[in-house]
Amino acid sequence: MAMMRAMSSGVAGLKAHQTGLDVIGNNIANVNTYGFKASRTLFSDVLYQTLTSATAPGFTKDGDGKVTADNGTGGINPSQVGYGSTASSVTVDTGRAGMATTGFGGDCYINGEGYFVVGTGKPTDDVPASYQYTRVGALSFDSAGYLVDGHGNRVCGVSNSAPATLAGALDTVTGNKPEYIHYTLPDGTGTDDAKNNVFDSVAIGEDGTITATNAAGKVVTIGQIYLAHFSNPGGLEQEGGNYYKDTGNSGDALCATPGSGSTGKLVTGALESSNVDLANEFSNMISTERGYQANSKIITVSDTMLETLVNMVR
């Protein structure tokens, strides 16, 4: 039984270290992925078999702590044998990474806390059915006038229905839900219709305000981007594509304009780099590989001992 217990521990150790290596491999594979957050594996011991239980010393005390009886025996600590290790959890390092300059005006780096809000599902009056969150702000307008990210998903905030006025822009959104930022061409008047309806450039301010300049030189406010903040970003669930969704442990999304509340300001012409530390990952990979080899050796030795035991009956 003891040898079988050692083999079970070795198998458990192999599985745990394989999970650890999977996490390390994913981190290294995403070293150049914008906005990627590295993960780490936490190991823990598992079930124990108690060979002997703990016993108290052989004396009793009164209410004042004085010994009233002593049979001369001391206390005994418990004797237990474990059954290996397991990958108990995989946690995400939500720490902010460095800024990677791209030079593209639509790229936005969040210089602090917060996530861009992206809508999913069938919208109602430009309010999406549900939301996802991302740190990657590769933004542009599509042909329908919606602000979208690099995957074509619509970015949320507040749209401006009247030039130079932001209706519903709040520092902290309490009742209003973030809506798709949608630009509608204003009706031109007079002989400058063509100039009024053609924009030469679009700019995003550090507070998320989106402005456009038309061919006549007039600056028009299109809308404002919202950022979401969570009380526990580590509780967000990864969904691939650099997207996250909120969970019961992340807390509700608190939306605010960039630079207000707990959110950081936007820096245009840059994106967030991956926060993977290659030196740390390679070091972890070496130690994980050695741990895997050591656990495989336990299985090999246990097999040799079982073979010796079987050969004794010949």
C-alpha positions in Angstrom: 0.0 0.0 0.0 2.8 2.4 0.8 4.4 2.0 -2.6 1.0 2.5 -4.3 0.6 5.6 -2.2 3.9 6.9 -3.5 2.9 6.2 -7.1 -0.4 8.0 -6.6 1.5 11.0 -5.2 3.8 10.9 -8.2 0.8 10.9 -10.7 -0.9 13.8 -8.8 2.4 15.7 -9.0 2.7 15.1 -12.7 -0.8 16.4 -13.3 -0.2 19.5 -11.2 3.1 20.3 -12.9 1.5 19.8 -16.3 -1.1 22.4 -15.5 1.7 24.7 -14.3 3.5 24.2 -17.6 0.3 24.8 -19.6 0.0 28.2 -17.9 3.6 29.1 -18.5 3.3 28.1 -22.1 0.3 30.3 -22.6 2.1 33.2 -20.9 5.1 32.9 -23.2 2.9 32.5 -26.3 1.2 35.9 -25.5 4.4 37.8 -24.7 3.6 40.2 -27.6 -0.2 40.2 -27.3 -1.5 43.7 -26.5 -3.3 43.9 -23.2 -2.5 40.3 -22.2 -2.3 39.6 -18.4 0.0 36.8 -17.3 -1.3 34.0 -15.0 0.3 31.9 -12.4 -0.4 28.5 -10.9 -0.7 27.9 -7.2 0.0 24.4 -5.9 -1.3 22.9 -2.7 -1.1 19.6 -0.9 -4.1 17.3 -1.0 -5.7 14.5 1.1 -3.8 13.1 4.1 -4.1 9.7 5.7 -3.7 9.9 9.5 -1.6 7.1 10.8 -1.8 8.2 14.5 -3.8 11.0 15.9 -2.5 13.7 18.2 -2.8 13.2 22.0 -2.6 15.7 24.8 -0.1 15.6 27.6 -1.1 13.4 30.6 -2.0 16.1 33.1 -4.9 18.2 33.9 -5.2 21.9 35.0 -7.5 23.8 37.1 -9.2 27.1 36.3 -6.1 29.0 37.3 -3.8 27.0 35.0 -2.2 25.0 37.7 -1.4 21.3 37.2 -3.7 19.2 39.4 -2.8 15.7 38.1 0.1 14.3 36.1 0.5 10.8 34.9 4.0 11.4 33.5 3.2 11.1 29.8 3.8 13.8 27.2 1.7 14.9 24.2 2.1 13.2 20.8 1.9 15.1 17.5 -0.2 13.6 14.7 1.4 11.3 12.1 0.1 11.8 8.6 1.0 10.9 5.0 -0.1 13.0 2.1 -1.2 12.0 -1.4 0.7 14.5 -3.5 -0.1 17.9 -4.8 -2.7 19.6 -7.0 -3.0 22.8 -9.0 -5.4 24.5 -6.6 -5.9 27.7 -8.5 -4.7 29.8 -11.5 -4.7 33.5 -10.8 -4.3 36.4 -13.2 -1.9 39.3 -12.7 -4.1 42.3 -13.4 -1.2 44.7 -12.9 -0.9 47.5 -15.5 1.7 46.9 -18.2 3.9 49.4 -20.1 2.8 51.6 -23.0 3.6 50.5 -26.5 3.7 53.4 -28.9 1.9 52.7 -32.2 1.6 56.2 -33.7 -2.0 55.4 -34.8 -4.5 58.1 -33.6 -7.2 55.6 -32.9 -5.2 53.5 -30.5 -5.8 54.4 -26.8 -3.8 53.4 -23.8 -5.4 53.5 -20.3 -2.9 55.2 -18.1 -4.3 53.7 -14.9 -7.2 51.6 -13.9 -10.2 50.8 -16.0 -11.5 48.8 -19.0 -13.1 49.8 -22.3 -16.7 48.7 -22.4 -17.8 46.7 -25.5 -21.4 45.8 -26.2 -22.6 42.3 -27.1 -26.0 40.9 -28.0 -29.0 42.5 -29.8 -29.2 46.2 -28.9 -32.2 48.2 -27.9 -32.0 51.9 -28.9 -28.2 51.5 -29.2 -28.0 50.0 -25.7 -26.5 46.5 -25.9 -28.0 43.4 -24.2 -24.7 42.7 -22.4 -21.2 43.9 -22.0 -17.6 42.7 -22.3 -14.5 44.5 -21.1 -11.0 44.9 -22.5 -7.8 46.9 -22.0 -7.0 47.0 -25.7 -8.2 50.3 -27.2 -7.6 49.8 -30.9 -10.5 52.0 -32.0 -11.9 53.2 -35.3 -15.3 54.1 -36.9 -17.0 51.7 -39.2 -18.9 52.6 -42.3 -22.2 52.7 -40.3 -20.7 55.4 -38.0 -20.2 53.2 -34.9 -17.0 53.3 -32.8 -15.6 49.7 -32.9 -12.5 47.9 -31.6 -10.0 45.8 -33.5 -12.5 42.9 -33.5 -15.3 44.9 -34.9 -17.2 45.0 -31.7 -18.9 48.3 -30.8 -17.4 50.4 -28.1 -19.7 52.0 -25.5 -20.0 55.4 -23.9 -22.4 58.2 -24.7 -23.2 59.6 -28.2 -23.7 63.2 -28.9 -26.9 64.0 -30.6 -26.3 67.7 -30.7 -23.0 69.3 -31.7 -20.8 70.6 -28.8 -23.2 69.1 -26.2 -22.7 65.8 -24.4 -26.2 64.7 -23.3 -25.9 62.2 -20.4 -22.2 62.3 -19.8 -21.7 61.5 -16.1 -18.6 61.0 -14.0 -20.2 57.9 -12.6 -23.0 56.1 -14.4 -25.8 55.2 -11.9 -29.0 55.0 -13.9 -27.8 55.4 -17.5 -26.3 52.3 -19.2 -23.4 52.8 -21.6 -24.6 52.9 -25.2 -22.9 52.4 -28.5 -21.0 55.5 -29.6 -22.7 56.2 -32.9 -22.0 59.2 -35.2 -24.8 60.5 -37.3 -23.9 63.0 -40.0 -25.5 66.4 -39.3 -27.8 67.9 -41.9 -25.9 70.5 -43.9 -27.4 73.8 -44.8 -26.7 76.4 -47.5 -23.9 76.1 -50.0 -21.6 74.4 -47.5 -23.5 71.1 -47.4 -20.6 69.0 -48.7 -18.1 70.6 -46.3 -20.4 70.2 -43.3 -20.9 66.5 -44.0 -17.3 65.5 -44.6 -14.8 65.0 -41.8 -11.1 65.4 -42.3 -9.9 64.1 -38.9 -11.1 62.5 -35.7 -9.4 62.9 -32.4 -9.8 61.3 -28.9 -9.0 63.4 -25.9 -7.5 62.1 -22.6 -11.0 62.3 -21.0 -12.4 60.1 -23.8 -14.1 62.9 -25.6 -14.3 62.2 -29.4 -14.2 65.3 -31.7 -14.1 65.6 -35.4 -13.2 68.4 -37.8 -15.1 68.8 -41.0 -13.9 70.2 -44.3 -15.2 73.6 -43.3 -12.9 73.6 -40.2 -15.7 73.2 -37.7 -15.0 71.0 -34.7 -17.9 68.7 -33.7 -18.2 66.6 -30.6 -19.2 63.1 -31.5 -19.4 61.4 -28.1 -17.4 60.3 -25.0 -15.9 56.9 -24.1 -16.7 55.3 -20.8 -14.3 53.1 -18.8 -15.4 50.4 -16.4 -13.8 49.9 -13.0 -14.2 46.8 -10.7 -13.6 46.4 -7.0 -11.9 43.1 -7.7 -10.4 42.9 -11.3 -9.0 39.5 -10.5 -12.5 38.2 -10.3 -13.1 38.9 -14.0 -13.5 35.8 -16.3 -11.3 35.7 -19.4 -13.2 35.0 -22.7 -10.5 35.1 -25.3 -9.8 38.0 -27.7 -8.5 40.1 -24.7 -12.1 40.3 -23.5 -13.4 39.8 -19.9 -16.8 39.4 -18.4 -17.9 40.3 -14.9 -18.6 37.7 -12.3 -20.1 37.6 -8.8 -16.6 38.0 -7.4 -15.5 40.8 -9.6 -18.2 43.1 -8.4 -20.4 45.2 -10.7 -18.9 47.4 -13.4 -18.8 51.1 -12.3 -18.5 53.2 -15.4 -16.9 56.6 -15.5 -15.3 59.0 -17.9 -11.5 58.5 -18.3 -9.6 60.3 -15.6 -12.5 60.5 -13.1 -13.1 58.3 -10.1 -10.7 55.4 -10.1 -10.1 55.3 -13.9 -7.0 56.5 -15.7 -6.8 59.0 -18.5 -6.3 57.9 -22.1 -3.1 58.3 -24.1 -3.6 58.2 -27.8 -1.2 56.7 -30.3 -0.4 53.8 -27.9 -1.7 50.4 -26.7 -1.0 48.5 -23.5 1.8 45.9 -23.8 1.6 42.4 -22.4 2.7 42.2 -18.7 4.5 38.9 -19.2 8.0 38.8 -17.7 10.0 36.5 -19.9 12.8 36.1 -17.5 10.4 35.1 -14.8 8.5 32.7 -17.1 11.7 30.9 -18.2 12.8 30.5 -14.6 9.4 29.1 -13.7 9.5 26.8 -16.7 12.9 25.3 -15.6 11.7 24.7 -12.0 8.4 23.2 -13.3 10.2 20.9 -15.6 12.5 19.7 -12.8 9.4 19.1 -10.6 7.8 17.1 -13.4 11.0 15.0 -13.8 11.2 14.4 -10.0 7.6 13.2 -9.9 8.1 10.9 -12.9 11.1 9.5 -11.0 8.8 8.6 -8.1 6.6 6.6 -10.4 9.6 4.8 -11.9 11.1 3.9 -8.5 7.7 2.7 -7.2 7.3 0.5 -10.3 10.8 -1.0 -9.7 9.9 -1.7 -6.1 6.6 -3.4 -7.1 8.5 -5.5 -9.6 10.9 -6.6 -6.9 8.0 -7.5 -4.7 6.3 -9.5 -7.5 9.5 -11.4 -8.3 9.9 -12.5 -4.6 7.1 -15.1 -5.1 8.8 -16.8 -8.0 
